[in-house]
Amino acid sequence: MTEDQRGLADAGDASRRAVLLGVGGAGLITVVAACGGHAGHTTVAATPAGPSAGAKPGDVLAKTSDIPVEGGTVFPDQKVVVVQPAKGEFRAFSAVCTHQGCTIADVSSGMINCPCHGSMFWLDGKVMGGPATKPLPEVKIKVDGDTITLA
C-alpha cells in the first residue's frame, strides 16, 4: 500500500469512527430525552403536602381487610398509598413519587413502586432505590374499627 493509500484508509477509518460516535451519541441523547417524558405514564405535579386537593379529611379510603399485611394499596384518585407493614399497623403516604411526580403504581414484594423510572420505597416511605432521593411524605389517616379514612 502506498503512502497516499494509507492516508486515505486512515481518513476512512476516522470517518467511520466519527459516524459511529455520532450515532452512539444520538442514541444516548434519545435515551436521556426519553427519561424526561413519560409517554404512557400518569404524571402529576409533585405536591409535598400529600393527597390531592380533592381529598379531604374524613374521606373513606378502604376497609382494613383491603390492605394486605406487608403490602399496600394505591388510591390514585386521592394520590395516597396505604400500607400495612405489620398486622394491624397502617400507614399512608403520598402516592406522588418524589423524583418527578409520577403516580405510584403498586405495592409488591414489600416495596412501594413508581413506574416511571423505577424508584422504590420501603413500607415506611423511605427510599429503597432511586432515582428518587427523598422519602414519600406521610399522610395522616385514621383507623376506626375496620375503616381507614383520611385524618
Summary of the structure (lengths in Angstrom):
residues: 151
radius of gyration: 24.1
end to end distance: 83.3
largest distance: 91.1
contacts: 427
relative contact order: 0.16
helix: 25%
strand: 32%
